[in-house]
Structure formats: C-alpha cells, structure tokens
Amino acid sequence: MATGTESGGRDIIPIRLLVFLAWRGLLQSRLITGLLCAAVAGGVAFQIPNDANLHGYDDEIIAQGVVVGSGDVRVRPREGSRFKEGDALAKRLAATDGVVEAVPAIMLPGAIGANNSFKSALVVAVDSAGTRVPFTVIEGHAVPSGDVNTVVVGSSLAKRIHIAVGDEVQLRVVFGAGWESIDPANDVGRYTMKVGGIAAGSFLAPESIIVDRHFMATELGDPHAASVILVHLRDHFAARDTAARIEHDEPTVSAVAWAEDSPFLGSALEASSAIGMLSRAMVGLAVLMPVWALLYVHVLHRQRQIGVLAAIGLGRREVFAIHLMQAALVGLVGVAIGCAGGYALVTFFMHHPIFKTVGFVIVPAVTAGTFAIPALLVLGTTVLAGVFPAWRAARIDPARILRGTA
C-alpha cells in the first residue's frame, strides 16, 4: 500500500516493503548470504578480543609503571639529593587538586647477599603501610612500620641470589658523602636482616630491595628525609598539567610526569595505539573486499529479478535502496554473530591470558566500547561495500534484461 506520492505523481514505496524485498532477495541466494554474514562476523569476532587485549595491555602498563610503580608525578629536589622535610612536602602535595596520595620515599644504591656474596640493587625505603607503594608483595609480608630487621626483596633479585622468605641476608647501603650527619669516611651502612617478603608488581620492584623509610631516614640522620615524592593522581593523563602546577607552587622542586620520566611507558602506549589502528584498518579491508565482491556477484546473479522489479514500477532509487538495505541487513546479522563470537574469545583470553609472567598479566579489558567500536566499524564498512553493487543494480536496464539482450 502506498503511503503517499512523489512530486511527479508516482507512488512512494513503503520502507517496510523495501526491507521485505531486500530480505527476500538475500534468502534467494542463501550461499552468498551465508558467506557475507561469515565475513562480517569474522571481522567483528577478530577485532573485539584484539581491542580488549590491547586495552588490557595499556591498563597493565599503567598499573605496573604508575599505580604500583613510581606514581604519576615524580617530585625531586631541584638542588641536592634529598628533601630534609619530606613528610611535610608530601602532605602539601597530597592536598593538591586531583592528587590521591603523595608517597615520600628514599632511594639509595646498595647491595644484598648471603655468605658475603653480594648483588648490587636499588634500595627503596618507603612506609609499607601506605595504600600506594611501588611494589606488590607476592610472598610473605611487607616490612612492618618502624621495623629495622626486615627486608623485602624483588622477585628477580631473590632468584639470582637464591634467597627465600625467612632467610638471613646482609644488606649494604651507600649513603653518600656530603650529607651533614654522615661521616664521609664511613658512608656505607651494614646490616644483617631477615627476608620478610618477595616483591613484584611493577617495573621497579623485581630488582629492588625494600626497607622501612623511617628506619633508613634515621640512619641518614634525619627522620623526615625523602629523596623523591611519588604523587598519584585520579587521572593518569593529567600528569603533565599537575607537574607544572606543582613546580609553580613549590619552586624548590623538580616535578616530572610519568610519560617524560619513563619514556618506555609513553612509547609502549603509543605503540599499542598504533597497533590498534593498524588492526582496525586491516579488519576493515578484510571485510570490505569480500563483502563488495559477494554483493556484486549477488547483483549479477539477480539481474532478471531486478529487471522484473523495475518493470513493475520500482524506480532506480528504490532498487538502490533495496540492495543497500541488503548490505545493512547482512551487516546487522553478521555483527550480532560476531559479537557473540568475540565475547566467547574474550572469555577464553580471560582464563588463558596471551601474556603472563610474575606480577605482569595481560587480561582483556572489557567495556561497552570493546564491542561497540568493532561492531560499528565493520557495520559501516559493510554498508560502504554495498554502495557500488547497489548502484550497479539501480543502473540495470529492465528492457534489455527482459529481452535477454544484456
């Protein structure tokens, strides 16, 4: 039934009739329709877990390098090697807008070993009671606040020197000459300590030695000393602006955002973004070419039916719309199947991560965009692939087709 007329007087074909004709046309070529849906579904099912794993990689990089690493902004003295009033500075920084926590830490060169066989390592002195510390204890326990006899050793370092939780070790810490309360002739601390835990969970921790900050600050002669303040933010990508604001408010400090202080992290995220864009482009081409070819073949096989439709009154616009709708219908069905397949693959990768090592696991990150972006990309590509075949169908001359001269 017509719903109105065009300006030239010809009846306007109802949309629901055009959709019906498009669907019937697809059902008349079930093999081609099945191949079309498979091509679309394959593109979506491939891209969904790919996006999820790349986003999971990004999240893990941020987690290891920033959240349980050295923070979003690293604040150091502009002159000298340490802040004498690290606690007071950390308290002021914690009050800065957007800051979650400011963690004072002391970092010194040192070595650890057993039976007088030592391996050099960075000594990180922090208050383990804080919620944002640059390590994760994977075995044993953290250093209790004020404990002068316990040390936590990084997983890689512990493996190299063959030590485990409960072992007795010798710790050497180089304080450095020039600090007012330290005798320049005797600037190495020598301690016998017990391994309380093994640490991982960041790029810093596996090769580090972790001790209590108040213990180490007291050894330095200043119970409030800190060589760096690790500032954690709510928004990791606001680090540059926050660093500039900190330097403006605290002229005696140098504040550096994580992406500048750790170029690897920024480069890793840029590489991940580039791989994601390349993957989407490849999926787009992998869907575009077969869908275009199959729809074109579909039009060639149905030239007589198209001629009949044109002969009974369908104009070129309606024929074009019918065949473009076929591309859209194939896209919708294929995307639905592909999303189901993508969900199954994401679930598989959640239980079988593509990369897993001590303290670093890439788990797919699932958001609405994980499904929506690949679905919209492939659906748009499918409709685009249908434009030329639809145009070709609209250009068919019904008279020549029905006379059998085309």
Secondary structure, DSSP 8 states (H G I E B T S, - for coil): ----B-TTS-B---HHHHHHHHHHHHHTTHHHHHHHHHHHHHHHHHHHHHHHHHHHHHHHHHIIIIIIII-SEEEEESSSS-BTTHHHHHHHHHTSTTEEEEEEEEEEEEEEEETTEEEEEEEEEE-TTSSS-S-EEEEE----TT-SSEEEEEHHHHHHTT--TT-EEEEEEE--TT-TTS-GGG-EEEEEEEEEEEEESSSSGGGEEEEEHHHHHHHHT-TT-BSEEEEEESSGGGHHHHHHHHHHH-TTEEEEEHHHH-HHHHHHHHHHHHHHHHHHHHHHHHHHHHHHHHHHHHHHHTHHHHHHHHHTT--HHHHHHHHHHHHHHHHHHHHHHHHHHHHHHHHHHHHS-S-EETTEE------HHHHHHHHHHHHHHHHHHTHHHHHHHHT--HHHHHHT--
